[in-house]
Every structure is written in C-alpha cells, then in structure tokens.
C-alpha cells in the first residue's frame, strides 16, 4: 500500500521506472493470478511480446498498442488477458475512464472467478457511485410469438418479422416462406421451415446454399447440431444431414424421440425416447453405441462436454461420456425443476425451491439454500441468477450467497435470456427490459439507494420528498418493495381513495422478493391496516399456489406436493412447527381427515398418518387409483376409479376388506351402520359396512354425480347436468332442484332449528334454499371467487370475493362482515374463531371472527 501511494504521488515517472513499478504492483495486488496468466500455455506470442516490451524494454506505448490490437481482434481468452493488462496500466496511470472501460471488458470475457471478483472490487473503488442496473426498454413493433436461441436469440413477432435483441435489428422472413409454413429454426445462417412434407432452408448468407429435404413420413424433433449439420426425426428414423448431403438415416426405431443438445462436435448424438431410455448414436454412421434405460420417463436433461445429467425415477443420474454402461453417481431424494452447470458444480433447483450445488465428480451436495426461485440462469462467471415467478432476480456467488436483487414488478412473458453481460427480460408481449448484470454487489444499486432514502423521509413524515424519491426508485426498478411500501404509506397518510389505496397495497404485497426483514416489516404494518391478526409468508414451494388446510390441535396442516412435505404451522401465528417427508404426490391428491387421523392418496398409493404418533403411520397400495375417501366411526373408506371399495380399520390401519362393487368411480356415505354409494353414472347402492357386500340396489338418478352431502336425515346429490337431488333416505326422494346453471359447491345448513341448502354457481351467484320446501330464500350475486367454496361460522357463510373475503348473513343474504385482501383472496378456511385465507403469493391471512 505504501508503494502504491508513492506511485500515486509521483508526477514524473520514466517509461522504464513505470514498467518496473507496474510489475511490482501487479505482483502485490494480483499475486499469483498475474503470474499464472503470464505463463499460461494459451497466451499468444503477441501477449508475450507486449509483456517483454514494457517489462524488459520499458516500451510502454508499443506494449499498449499490441494489447489494444489483441483486445479488438484476439480470441476470447486472449482478449480477456489483454483487457486486464490494459486496465491495470490505465489504472496505475490514473486514467480512470479507460481503466473502467477495460475492467468492464474483462468482466465479459474473463474465465477465472477469483479475478472476476477482484475486478468487481476494483471497479467499485474507481466508480463508487450507485449503479443504475436497468439500462433501457426495447419497444417492439409487434407482439412476440416465439423465440429461437441457436447462436443468438431471435424473436418471431406477430407481424412475421424477426427481431434480434443483441443487434437491435429487425429482418423480414424470406419471401418464399408461405403464411401456412411452420418455422423450425432461425439463426445467423438462415431459416429452417416446413411446408407440407418438405423441409426447407433459406440462407441469409451468400456462401450458403438453399436446401430442400423431402420427408418420407412426418417431421418430429429437429436440432441444428452445428453450422453445417442438422439432425431430425423423420417418422421413426433419425436422419443426419451435413450441408445438402444426407450422411445417414437410421432404422425406424426412434418415433417421438427428442434430440438432445450437443455441446461439442466430438460428442455422439443422444436421443431421449418414450421407452424411458437415452439412445446414444454414433455421429459418423448413426449406429447405436449405448442405451441408458430407466424405469420411468427421463426428464430435465443437461448435457456436459464430458457427461449426461438427467432426472428420472426420483433420482438425479450422471453418466460420464467415457462410460455409459453405469452411472458415475446417482443422487436420490431430489425433485428437479431446473438443471445447469455453474462453476465446478451442477446447480439443481428442486420443485420445493431448494437450490443445491452438487459436486460434478461425486454427486455430493456442497451447498444448499432455500429460495423462492422458479428458474435459474447463468448470468456471468461466478454469478448465478435465481428467477422468481413474480418478476424478481437474485444474483448469488459461488457459495449461493445473495449479492444483489432486482425486481421487474411483473412476471416475464417469455423466459429471460443473457447475452454479452446483459439480461433481456420480456416484461410484456411487446417490450423487453435490458438489465446490466455485470454487477457483483460491490457497490450500491441506485434504485435501492433512492428507496432507502424515501423510507427515511417517510419515517420523518416528509411525504413530499418520500413520494418523489419512491417514484424515482420505481421508475428504475418497478418492483422495488421498499418504494412500493412508501407509496402505499403515502396514500394512507394523504387519505387517498379506497381504490387507490387498495391497488397500492396489492402491488406492494404482490412483491415477495427481498430481505426477510423488509418483508416482515411490510407485512406487520399491512396487517394493522387491514385489521388482520397476522399476515405471514407460507414456507411452501413456489408451485403450491392455493393450499388447503386442516386443523389438528393448535396446528394448521397442509400438503405441499411439489416439495413432498406435510407442513405444520402454528394456528396462532403461522410459524413453521415441523414438516414431514411424505413421498411423491400428484398435484391434487385425494385427502380425508378426522381428529388425529390424516389420509391422502396419490395414484395407487395411500398414506395413513396418526398425527398423535407419527411412527404408527402406514403406507398401503390400492387396487386402483383413489377417487374418494371418508372417515366414519372406526374406519376409513376408500373408493377407486375402477370400482373398488376398501375398509381400513382405525387406529391400527389394518385392512378389513376390499370389494369390487362396480366398474365406475363412486362417492361413499357412511350412515346408520351401512354404506351408501353414489356412482358418477347416477347409480345408488347400499353396501354392508361389516362385509362390504352389496345389500340393496337403490334408485338410478340418471345424472352424472359430482358431489354428495349428507346429515342425520338427508342425502343430497349434486349433478353435472345442473340438478340437485334431495333424498330423505337413499330410496325416498324429497325433491329435485333445477337451478338451470352449473353448480360449483353446496353445504347443508341448520339455522334456528330449520334446514337449508346453500349453493354456489359458476356465474358466481349464491342461493339459499329452504328444506324441505326447496324455495329460494335469498340469492347473492358474488364476484371473482376462485372455486366457489364456502365456509360456515355460526350464522354466517364466508367466501372469497376477489380482493376480499365476505361474510354473508344466513338470515338476510346480505354482507354482514368483510375483510380486505388487496393482493387477492384465496379459499376461506375457518378453525376455532379464526378465518384463514391463503393467496397466490403464498401469504396466509389470519382474521379474528369474534
């Protein structure tokens, strides 16, 4: 540091002395990195010459000239080295502007992470001012239809022109492409398209010829393998063309196979086929080299230069290209959403939101972090991007430590892409926002500095400055949570209209990314505004949007199929109490619960859980896919899609009997020591609870049954043909109600010793029918309920209505109470004296009903 200070203070340094001091400084500040680069085998003779000129001869100007030429004309690795050396020279000669320029150039090309981080530190020292990440917004002349990402991303627009974001240029499709033709691929070389049964290539360069390939059957998967080769599936044959020449055509064994990406010309051709296998073909003659068979379909494949990574059979598999007979490693217990290579690891994003860095050689997890990411993208060397579903991007380092975050304010319409240090984010169907991603968290982000200052002014009640700074922040970062929070507070303070305040809070609450401290602060204040007990973030997978709850003692339980977890939350404050691995589930498993018993089925598997003693839980295979389950007395009854009925005894979960009682699925009612089944085809049957044998054939409703209800004296059958059948007993019809509209859900209600049926309909209307008369007591025209499901509490029925939940008086049919949820309400759940509503933003609202 003393040496550096001395150089800075000196105003007269000769060429020889400057070069000598430069070398000492490089050794001090860059150490072994510099030495390694000078001696690297890949350095060109020009780099050696430049080093010799200013090290041994002191020819500073000539060395710079050589380095500048390499910076412009060298290959990527040589350019990176030249830019770094030029940056250091300009830095030491106090030419801040040129030093910054070459350091930034080095960030784009450099392949050594440690040097990238060092350069980012140095740039922050040279230019410590806050950085504006959002560079510009590209307005397209038409809406986007699809994207092609061969060599550089190209966007096909609705007006049939093609836009290339990297160059900012539009081009028209070749004139010979008809309106009915199917575009297959667009690259710098030209356009592949299908017209009828002929595959065409229209070149964009004069030295490339046109192509026409007549298909024998039907075009399947198509892949541009390199500048001169394409591979495609013709019916069931794989075909390889090099230029205009068909190199080979395989036997007809590969129908509906997908051609995987090739990383290099040395790699074989790999097909992912419907027979749950990867077929490896020679790139020379198409002969099958190897087959990698699996029990289940192969998904989420990722091809490395030296290996194949994929997800199948609930495990992650990695095969070396040198040995495709057996996996190098297998990793169980992961549910993969996205795979990519990051540094020396595989980055594995699970459906639960867990992000893992996996050692490429051993498959061991090196680092794990819980995220809200829905996708991953490599931003730059040493910089991994985590994309959330609501418009946030979080950049992490090689240890998955967040370096910075930016929020676009809305979800992307297409998957964002990276090119030359920029992230292109399609923010609408006809606009793209361009973000500078050569940022490593070493200096502040302008939009976040402005929002922080806005918060300070808001705390001081200086609302004019707070509002102005918040607006400035949102102009640069539309989803900045802190700025949105200040705007919402500003509207509250200045008595804005209810609509404006509601919209402001909806925007604020819709932004989930950010620090946990910031989120907690916003939600705590927001809960006071809407008079909620709590508003908390649910610890669920990003793919679980509308969770259902059950209550158990002082807990709320919910299934999270994406993460394969049973999650237990405090019913008082929503804090996570415990979670339980439950295995693979469908997105909408069949469930039933009673007191301390919980059952859920997915496919042919049934899981039975004793919540008082988890160790007594049990798994069971079913004779068919589960359709409906109910608890009754001391048993659980399960019906299957192929007509089986099973009885499982409680609390030991022992199978009592299995009976085939039909060929179609049916609902089951347990009543008066017998079972009543209602088939989807409308047939009613009586079944012995003891033996499972059919005892009496009931009436045939001749209607497709969609839901059943019952109490101590009534059975109600809702049909898909707009009818409601009410029976005193399974054989004694009371009435048929024909509302002339599709029925979403219904409940039996007892109010002041009289029975009623309350039903919600597809047009959002809610009606209360008196029983046994069947007369409409009142109707309520609702709006924007997600599923039309109602919850009862005393003399009030609660239902979600867009941005609020409302309580409708059973006596009057008028709204008696309402709770505001500006971010959008979910289906209502009531336990004890608390109403809960979970939203698509994975927020859980608590409201006191007393």
N, C-alpha and C positions, 0 to 999 in steps of 0.2 A: 504493500500500500504506500510506503514511503517513496519507493522508486517511481510509482505511478504519479504521485503528487509532484515529484521533481520534474518529471517529463512535462506535466501539465503547466508547470510554472515557467519552463524554459521557452524562450521565444526564438532562439537561434540554434537549430539542430541540423548538422550537416547530413548529407544523404547516408554516409557510412555509419555515423553515430545513430541516426534514426532507425536504420535497419537493424543494427545490433540491439538497440533498446527494444524494438518491436519483438525480436525473438525472445528476449528475456521476459517481456510482458506476456507473450503468448505462453511461455512455459509456466509463469506464475499463475495466470488466470485460467489457463485452459489445460495445463499439465499434460498428462498422458494422452488426452484426446487429440491434441495437436500433433504430438509425436507419432501416434498411430496413423493419423491421416497422411502425414508426410511420407511415411514408409509403406503405406498400403499398396498392394500389388496393382490395384486398379487405377492408380494415378497415371495420367498420361505424361509423356515426355515434356509436354508444354508446361504442366504444373511443376515438374522438377526444374525446368529451365527458369520459370518465374521465381521459384524459391531460391535458386542459385544466384539470380541476378540481384535480389535485394538482400540476400544473406551474406554472400561472399564478395559481391562487387559493389553493393550499395546503389545499383541502378534502379532506383525506386520508380521512376516514371515508366521505364521499359517493362518492369515487372507488372505494374498496374495494367499496361496496355495488353499484355499477354493474358492476364487474368480476366480482363473485360471481354476479350475475344472468346475465351472459354465459357464465360458466363452467358454469352449470347449463342454460341454455336456448339458447345460441348454436349455430351450425353448427360442424363440427369445426375449421375453420381459426380461427374467432373464439374458440372455446373454448381452443384451444392458446395463442393470444396472451394471452387473459385469465389463464389459469393461470400463464403465465410471469411476467407482471407482478405478479400476486398473490404468487407465490413470492418474487420479488425484494423486494417490500415487506415480507413476513413475515420474510424472511431478514435484512434490514437492521434490522428492529425486534427481532431476536433471538428471534423466535417459531419455534424450531427445528421443533416438531411440525407447525405449519401450513405452514411453508416446505417441509418434506419432503413433506407431502401434495400441495401444488400442483406442486412439481417432478415428482413421480411422475405426477400427472395429465397434465402437459405431455409427459412421455415417451410416453404412449399416443397423443396426438393430434398432436404436432409433426411437421412435414413437412420440416424443414431439418436435414440430418445434422450440420452443424457445431454447431448449437445443441444437438442431442441429446447429442453427446459432451461439450459444456460442462456441460450439466445433470447428466450422469452424474458428472462430476468433482466438481461442487458437492455432490451427494448423498453422495458418498464422504467429503467433508470434514465434512459435517453429521453423518453416521452412519457412522463408520469401522469399526464392529463387523462381524465376519464375517457374511455373509448366508446364510440358510437358503433355498436355492433350491426345494427340494421343499416345496410348501405343504400338500398334502393328498392323500389317496387316496379316490377315489369307488368305493364298492362298489355294483354294480348288482344289481337284484333278479332278473335273469335274464341269460343269456349273450347276447353281441352276435351279430347275424346279418348285418346290412349297415348301411351309413351313407348318408345323403343330405346333400349340402352345397350347398344352394341359397343361402339368405340366412344361415343359421346352422346349424352341423352338428347333425343329429339322428340318433339311433341306433335302429334297429329291433331289438328284443330278441326272444328266442325265445318269450316269453310273449305276443307280439304287442302289447306296449306300446311307446311311443316315448319315449326319454329325450333331453332337450336339455341338454348339459353347461353351456352358458352360463348357463342359469337354474337348473339342478339339478332340473328338474321332469319328472315322468312324465305322459304322457297316453295314453289308450286310442285305438285306431284307431276311426274312425266305425263305428257298429253295422252299417251296411248293407254293409260290406266282408265278403264271404264268405271262408271259410278257403281256398278254391281260387283266389281272386283274386290277381293279380300286382301288387304295389306298384311304381309307376313313379317317383314323386317325392313328397317330403314337405317342406313349407315352412311359414312363418308363415301363409300364406294358406289352406293346406289340403292335401289329399292327392289325388294322381292315381293311379288304379288301373285295371287292365284285367280285365274279366270276360267271358270268351268273346271275342266280336268287337266289344265295346263299351268305349270309353274313358270313364271316369267321373272327375268331380271332386267331392270332398266338401269344402266350405269350412269353415274354422274361425272365420270372421268373419261377422257377421250381414249386413253390407253387400255380401257377395259371393254370387252365386247358384250353385246347383249346375249341373253340366254333364254331358251325355251325348252322346258322339260315336260314331256308328256307323261302323265301319271298312268300307271296300269289300273289302279283302283282309286283309293282315296287318300288325300294328304292327312297325315297325323302330326306328330311332333316334328318341329323344324328347328334347326340350330345352325347359325353361322359359326363354323369351327375356327376359322382364321380368315385372312384376307382373300384366300384363294379356294377355300373349301367350305362346302356345306354338307350337312347330313340331315336326312329326313326319313320319316316312316311313310312308305307307300303301301297302304293296306296293312299287311303284316310283315313286309320286308323293310330292312334298314338299307338305305342307299347312300353312298358317299360319292359326291361329285367334286372334282378338282378342276376349276375353270369350267370349260364346256365338255369335259370328259368324265364319263361315268367310270369311276375307279373300280367299284364293286357293288354288288347287290347280294344281300344275304338270303338265306332260306326264309320262308314265310312263317316266322315264329315270334314276331315282335309286335303284334297288334296292340294298340293302345299303350305302348311303352313311351316313357318320357326320356328324351335325350338330355343328359346332364351336362352342365357347363364344363368345358375343358380349360384347364389353367395353363397348359403349355402344349406345344406341338409334339412333345415326346410322350404325352400320356395316351393311353388307349381310349377307346370310346366306351362310355358307360351308359347303360340303359336301365331305367327304373321301371319295372314291369308289373302288371296286375297279378302275376303269380307270386307276389311278395318276395321278389328276388332282384338283385342287381346283376345284370348280364354284362360282362366285360369283353369287348370285341377288339380284335387287332385293328389298328388304324391302317394297316397295309393291305389286308385282304378280307377283313370282316369276320374272320373265324373267331369262334368263341374261345377266349383264353381261360376265363374263370366264371363261376357263378357264385354269388353270395346269397344263399337262401335264408329267409326269415319265416317265422310262424305268422306274423302279422304284416300289414302293409308297411312299406318303408316311406318315411316322411322326413321333412326338414333336412334334406341332404346338403352337405357342404364339401366341395372338392378342394383339396390342398394340392400343391405341387407333388407332395410325396405320400398322399393318403386320401382316404374317403371317410368322412364323418357323417353319421346319419342316426336318426331316431326311429326305433322300431321295438315292438314287444316290451314297451315300458322301460326301455333302456337306451343309453347312448352308446354307439359302437364306433370304433375307429380301426380301420384296416390300412396297413401300410401297402403302398403300391408294389413293394418288393415281396410281399407275402399276402396274397388274397385268399389263402386257404383258411386262415384262422385270424381272429381279431387281435390286434396289438393290445387292446384293452376294451373292457366293457364296463359301463357305469350305470348301475341300476338306481331306481328311486328318483328319476328326473322326469318332468313333463315339459317337453321342449316347445317353445314358441318361436325362437329365432336362434340361429347359429351363425357365427362368423369368427374369423381369425383376428386376434388382437395381440400384437407383440409376439411373445413366445407362448401364448395361450390360445385356447378356444374360449370365446365369450359365449356363454349359454344363458339365454333368457328363458326362464320357466314360465308357464302359464300363470303361476301364482304371483308373478312379479319379482321373484327371487332372481338375482343375477349372479352367475358363477364364472370365475376364471378357472379353467381346467388345464392342467399340465398336458401338453400335447404328447409327451412320451409315455406318461403313466396313467393319465385319466384321473389323477387325484385333484380334488378341489383345493386351489391355492387361496382363493379369496371368495367370500360370499357377502352379498349385500341385498337388503330388502329395498325394492324400488316400486314406483308406480308406472314403470315403463311398459309400453305395448310393443315397442320395436327398438332395434339397435341400428346404429350406423357408424362406420369408421369415419371420423372427422379429419384427423391428420395423425401423423406419427405421435404416439403417446397420448392420444386424445380420443376417447370413446364417447359417442353420443347416445343418450337414452331418450327416446321419444315417447311422450305420454299421449294418450288418446285425446286429450283436450287441448293440445297445442303447445306443450312445454318441451323444451330440450334441455337436458342436464348433461354437461360435459365432465367426464371423470378422467383421472390419471390412471397409471398402470396398476394402482392398488385399489381402483374403484372409488377413490376419494373424490367427491364432487369439487370441481374447480370453479365452475360458473353455471348459471342457469339463465335462460331467456324464455319468455312466454309470448307466443304469437297471438294469443287471445282466442283462437278457434282451431278446430281440428283441420288437418290437411285434407284436401280433396283427392290427392294422389300421394303416394309415398315420396317424401322429400329425397333429394339426391345431392351428392357432394361433387364439386369439380373445382380444381385449382384454388383451394383454400376458401371456398365459399359454399354455403348451404343454400340450395334453392328450395323454397318452401311454397308449394301451391296453396295459397290461402283462400282461393275461391276458384270457380270454374274457369275464370279468365284473367287471373292475376297471380303473380309469383313474387314473393318477398325474398330478397337476397341478403343473407347474413354472413358477415365476416367471421370465420371460425378459427382464424389463426390467432387465437386468444387463449392464454393458458392460466388465466386467473391471477396474473401477476400485477395487474393494475385494475382500478375500478371501472365499472361499466356505467356510462353516462346516464342511462335511463334510471338505473338504480340509485345513483347519487341524487338525482332530482327527486325521486320518490321518497328517499330518506329525508331530504330537506323539507319536502312537503309535509311529512309526518311531524317534523319538529315545529313547523309553523301551525299545524293543526292543533298540536298539544298546547301551543301558546295562544290559541283562539284567533290567530291571524289568518282568517279564512280566505281573504283575497289572495295573499301570497301562496297559501296552501293549495288553493284551487288552480292557480296559474301554473305552479310547478307540477302538480299532478297531471294537468293537461299536457304539459311539455313532455313528461315522462311517458305518457300513454301514446303520444304521437310517435315516439321512437320504439316503445315496447308495448304493444296493445294489450297484453295480458299481465302487465305488472300488478301483482296482487296488492302491494302496499299503496300504489297510486289509486287503484280502484277503491280501496278501503277509504282513503282520504276523500275521494269524490262522493262516496256514499255518506260519509260523516258530514260533508259539506251540505248535501241536500237535506239531511236530517236537521242540521243546525239552522238552515235557512227556510225551513217549513215549505219545502217543495211539495208538489202534488203527490198523492199516494202512488200514482202510476210511475212517476219519475223515480221515486224512492225505491219502489219495488223492483224496477228494471235495474237500478244501480246495484242493489243488493244481489239480484240474480246474477249479474256479471261478476261481482266480487266473489260470491260463494261458488260460482262455476269454475273458478280458477283454483285448482287443488295443489299445483306445484309450489315449491318454495320451502323455506325452512320451517321446521315443526313449530318453532317459537312464534314465527309470524302467523302461521295457520291457527295456532291456539289462541293468540291474541285476537285475531279477527273473529273466530267462532264464538269466543266468550262474549265479546261485545255484541255480536249479532244476535245471540240467544237472548240477551237482555232486551234488545229492540223488539223481537217478536214474542217476548214473554214465554220463552221455552225454558224448561228446566236445564236442558243441555242440547248442544249440537256437537257431535263428535265424528271424527273420521273413523270409518269402519276398516278394520285390519283384514280386508278381503282382497282377492285377486281383482285386477283391473277388468277381468272378463265377467265378473259376477255383478250385474247391474241392478237387479231387483231381488234381493234376498228375501226369503220367507223365514219367519221366526216361530219358535215355540218357547214356552216358558217352563222352567224347571227350577223350583225353589226360588232363589234370588238371582237367577241367571236367565239370560236370553241365549238360546242356541240357534245356530243357523248353519246350513251346509254350504260349503264353498267348493263346488265340484271341480273348478279349474285347478285349485291347489290341493284337492283331495283331503280336505280338512273339515272336521266338525269343530266349529268355533264357539267358545263360550264367553259371553260378555256379561259384565255386571249390569243387572236390570236397573240399577240406581244411577250409574254414571257412564256406562258404556265401555269401561276399561276392560281390556282383554284379561280373562282369568285363566284360561287354558285352551289348548287345541289338541285334537286327536286325529292321527292319520287314519283315514277310512278307505283308502284304496281308490281304484278307478271308478268314476261315476259318469253317467250321462249328464248332459246339461240340465235336464229336468227329471230327476229321479222320482219314483213313486214313494211317498212317505206316509207314516202314521205315527201318532204318539199318544201316550196316556200316562199321566203322573210321572213315574220314573222310568218309563219304557219308551224307547225310540226304535223305529224300524224304517229302513229305507232300502229300496231295491233298484238295481240298475241292470238292465238286460236280464240274464238268468241268475244273477247273484243277489242274495238277500243278506243284509247286515242287521243283526239284532243287538241292541245295546241296553244294558242295565245301567242306568245313569248313577245309581247308588253304589254300584260295584262294577267298574269298567272291566275288571278281569273276568267277569262272568258273561261277557259279551260273546256272540257267536256268529259265524258265517254259515250260510246254507245255500246250496244250489237248488234252483227251481226247475220244474219240468217244462216250463215255458217262460216267456218274458212277462214280468209282472205288469198287471194292468191296474189293480185296485187293492187297497189294504184297509182293514179296520181292526181296532181293538174292541173287545167286548168281554165282559165278565173276566174269566181267567184265561182268555185265549186271544190269539191274533189270527185273522183270516185273510188269506191272500188269494186273489183270483188272477189268472194269467190270460194272455191274449189267445191262447189256443184252447181255452175252455176248461182248465184245471182249477180246482178249489182245494186249498190246503188249510189245515188247522194246526197251529203251533201253540203248545201249552206254555203258560206262564207260572212262575217266573223262571223256569229252568230251560225254556226254549227247546222243548222236546217236540218232535213232530208226532202229532196224534194220528192223522190220516191224510191221504191225498186221493182225491176223486176227480175223475173226468166226467163232468156233468153237461158238457155241451161242446160246440165247435167254434163258438164266437165268444169274445170277451163279455164280462158282465160285472155289474156293481153288486155289492152284498150288503144286506141289512141284517143285523142280529137283533132278534126281538122275541121275547117270551119263550126262550129256550129253543127257538128254531131260527133257521136262516132263510131269508128271502132274497132271491137273486133276480136282478133285472138286466136282461141281455141288451146289448146295443141294438138288436133287432126287435126289441119290444116284448120279448117273452118273459113272463114272470113264473118263477118256480119256487116251491117250498123244499127245503133240504134239512135233514136231521142234523142238529148241532152235535149229537153224540157220534153218529156213524158217518155222516157226510152223504148218506144215500138220499136220493130224491124221494119225496113223500107224496106231493101233490103237484100237478101241473096247474098253474094259475092262468089268468087271462093273457091274451096276446094283445098288447096295446097297438100293434101295427104302426109303430112310430120309432124312429131312431133315438134311443135314450141317451142323454148327455150328462145328466146329474140326478142324484137321488137325495131326498131329505126324509127325515122321519122324527117323530117324537113318540110319546107313550100311546097315542091313539090314531096318528095319521101317518100315511106314507105319501110322498109327493115325488112324481117322476117328471123331470123336465126333458123335453124332446128337442131335437134339432129342426123339427118342422113347425116351430112356433106354437107349441101346445104345452099346457101344464095339466097333468093328470093328478087329481087328489083322491086318495082312497082312505076309507075308514079302516079297512083291513086289506090284505092283498087281493081279496076276492070281492070286495064291496066298494064299488066306485061311488064317490061322493059327487064329484063334478069334474068337468073338463073346462079349463080356462084357455081361451084362444086370444092372446093379445095382438095377433097379427104383426108381430115383429120378432126378430131374433132375441133370444134370452141369453144374457151373459151369466147371471148368478141369481140365487134366491136364498132366503132364510125364512124359517118358521119363527114367529114372534108371539110371545104371550104378554099382553098389556091389559092391566086392570081385569084380570080373570078371563079375558077373551083372546082367542087365537086369530092370528093374522099371517098372511104370507106377503113378504116384501121381495120384490124382484127388480133387478136392473136389466136394461135392454141395450142393444147395440147402438141405438140412437141417443144414448145417454139418459133416457127417461128412467125414473124410478117410480114404481107404483106400489101402493099398499092395498092388498085385497083382504076383505073380511072373510072369515071362515065360520060356519060352513056356507054362507050365502054366496061368496065369490064376487061380491060387489066391490068396485073400486072406491076406496075411502078417500084417497087423495093421490095426486101424482106430482112429481117434482122433476122439472127439466134440468138435468145436470149438464156438465160440460167437461171434456178432456180427462175423464177418468181412464186410467191405464187399462185396467182389466175389469172394471165394474164390480169389484169385490167389496163387500160391506162388512163392518164390524159393529156389534151391538154393545151398548153400555147403558144400563138402566133403561130410561125411556127415550134413548137417542140412538139413531143409527148414523155411523160415521163412514165417510167415503172420500177418497182423494178427488180433487177437482182442479186439475192444472197446477197452479201455483199456491194452492191452499188445500186444507182438509176441512170439511164442514160436518157439523153435527145436525142432523135433521130430526126434528121432534116427531116421534111416532104418533102423537095425538093430532098435530096440526099439519104436518108435512112441510113446515116452514123451517128455515135455518135458525137453529137455536144458539149455536156456537160456531166459531170458525178460528182456525189457526193459519197464519200466513207462512208459506214456504216459498219465497221468491225463486229459489233455484229449481223448483219443480217437485211436487209431492209424489211419493210412491204409495203403494198399497198400505192401508192402515192395519196396524196390529195393536190390540189392547191387552194388557196384562195388569191385573190389580187395578190401580187407579191412574195408570199412566198410558197414554197413547203414544205409539211409536210409528214413525214413517221413515223409510229408507229411500234415498234418492239415487238417480243415475250417477251422481258424483261421488257415490259411496259415503254419503253423510247420513247419520242416523239422528233424527229429531226426537226429543222427549218432550211431551206436554202433559201437564198435570190436569186431570179431569175433575178434580174437586173444586 
